[in-house]
Amino acid sequence: MRYDAVLHYADEAHPEFYKFKLPLSLLPDPGDEEVTLAQLARSLLPSTNRPSANRQTPTALHNPETDDYDFQNNSGFESSDDEYSTESTQAAQNNSDSGSTDDNSTAEDTEDEEESSTQDANNNNNTSRKYIRTDPKAWKKIGSLVIARTIEPVPFEGENTLFTPKFTDEELASMKDASGDIRVEKVFEMLLPRFGEQTYFEFIAARMRNYMLHIVANKNYKPKFYKPALGKKIEADHVARFYGVHMSRMICGFPTIEETWSTREALKHVSSAAECMPKDAYIDMYRCMHFSDDWEPNENGDDEYWEDIFATSGDDRYEPTPNVAKHRHKFEHIEDGFNRRWKEVVNFGRWITADESRVAGWYNSGITIGPEPKPIRTGATIHSICVTEGELATFKLQCRVYGGKSDEGLKDRHENTVNTQKWVNLYDIMLDSFKHKGMCCTCDSAYSGDILMQISREEWGINMLGTCQSNRSGGGLHSAAHKAKMKVGSHECAMYQHNTLPLSYTMWADNSVVKTLSNFHTPELLPAGMGVNRRKRVDGVREYESTPVQCPLQQRDYSLTFHLIDKGNGKESKYDMGGQTKGHNWAPKLSMRYFNFGLGNAHTMYAALCKEHTPFRKPTKMPESVCILAHHLMQTGEPMRKKRAEHPLPTRDLTNVHDFGFGRALRSDAKGDVADTVARGVIPGAVAPNQRLRELRAKQKKHQWRMHQSTPHVTKGRCSWSKCPGLSTVGVKRRRATSGHMCCEECSAAKGGTVYLCNTIVKGQSQNCHLLYHAKYHVNKYDGI
């Protein structure tokens, strides 16, 4: 071994002593060359777990009881050498020991981990530092005899510690009305993403147009409202109205499409949706919610047929980014567009929070399972980052959908790990815009661990704090015996610190033993009154009033920050626009969820702008703001209806089960829907005040004889009389009333439809159901009786 390496390693007073370790192999004799610090740095192997530059040189702690210096528990020179040999050797051997892997690696990923570890062992040219879980022996318990080493956070480089809105004067003026009030619907539109020169609704309309042409050509779909061949296509204003109608259905509890446009049941009918657009138009756009299939080859593998579709539609072709994860092909641009726009409208502050949320879906979908240790098995997982402090708290900044086991964006080995660590890959993507700014990030135990904490500080310049499972940190393994002795609800605390790295691990006995891991907190116990308040349990009963209790400093910071992202997710979950459909794939559900995030962000930004620019005006609350936005979207552009919408009466006749007395008529032969004792669709007393009846009443004042006259109709229909002779016909498979052209003028006007009643000759015999019906139900009005 070279003497310069030995001398430098032994020089504990050297300012950069902690950066170097003994070489793993013998080095040649330097001869007569001058040994410089630069040469020495190149000849020595740097530590895989390098502490921050502002860390103080470790020193031994004096034990007054034994009058001795405790090297093993403090500076860890002996255990540090063991730590080095354990960690670096395991890194060189590709982490063959399963105890050094992070627990979020699932059993399904074993082959990928072994393959990536093998590649790492064979790759001698990779100079990136590797991080693994720390050795439990390298941790010490902080107490009265062991003083914690001060850990300084990565300095914050921003101008303001709070996130603030970022708009120009022109943009701010465009969000105000003529009275100077900021409008929530204009804030929402300001936060929608743009795709080049296209607005969000123009982009979605183009995807819907292309997909409609695709299903018409390849799946024999026949649109009911739109006629692409005749130039009647989906427009951007139509898409905005579609979103408005979808929001109105969401507000009303998502009645079915038939119930939304019902003309018979007022309790399920959504009048604003019926006035906004015809039902057929909504069904056509609902069918095209796949959004982004305008890049896949057809069933024969032919990709050129899309050229004809684009020539017909006049829209650009949608292409997913090369090498993007497969599950993001259809909504990648929508996801990236929202993420990009949300970060453009804020000035960055200091503290952010990360967590996951669930999008409802079917069981065991390919996008559903995993990753461990907190898998979501009945829906898709969306990982999100939001603002933590200030007026913009809960404002979403970044979201990403997890793609299951086959998520190509996360399954490769990260450059700073020795095997596949999906959480490191995920956070490398999500925190990319926040790196090297000295920001603080709070997360939960699904992500936190020694590996992520070291990488986030040393490689990304981010201070990170989170709850942590015991087997994902050397501190947790070191403290396992003490955890078993802690009594739940006693608020007892235990704090541990790594000998050389800026890592602190604490346990706090609240309702359960809460374990937190931080890379920027110095272990410190806050006395009661400076920490948090809790409702203690006395004899198994929780006290009514909360009491100040002691807790670690990093636990208090976690409690003050992490709950805000759950609060934001809870606020948005009340207005989930995903719907109940199983007829669509994940792309529409996830795209609607991002639109849902946009609602929450718009209201948060709207409230912050109102407080800053119009403090004398009270902003609308979230429920009212959602209703205002729905009405705004449903009134976008020119009206889509050519005919007046039909609305049911607010009251219902209860004489029969299925007879409403108004609305569109049902088939007279509908099984189970035909009343036996009353003529179908004609209930005495249930008179709809429509235009036909008013005109008839005006004519009856001049001509009193015009009462319940039998008049011919251009089309045939079945008799409405429940005792029609046709219903007593013998030898037929299904008994039906006699069909004919004659109907009652006044009953038809009162019902709003056509009430057919026989007044004809059938097989040489007179059949006058018209007379018999009115003799029974209108004897006081009909003069012929």
Summary of the structure (lengths in Angstrom):
residues: 785
radius of gyration: 36.5
end to end distance: 125.7
largest distance: 134.2
contacts: 2425
relative contact order: 0.10
helix: 36%
strand: 15%
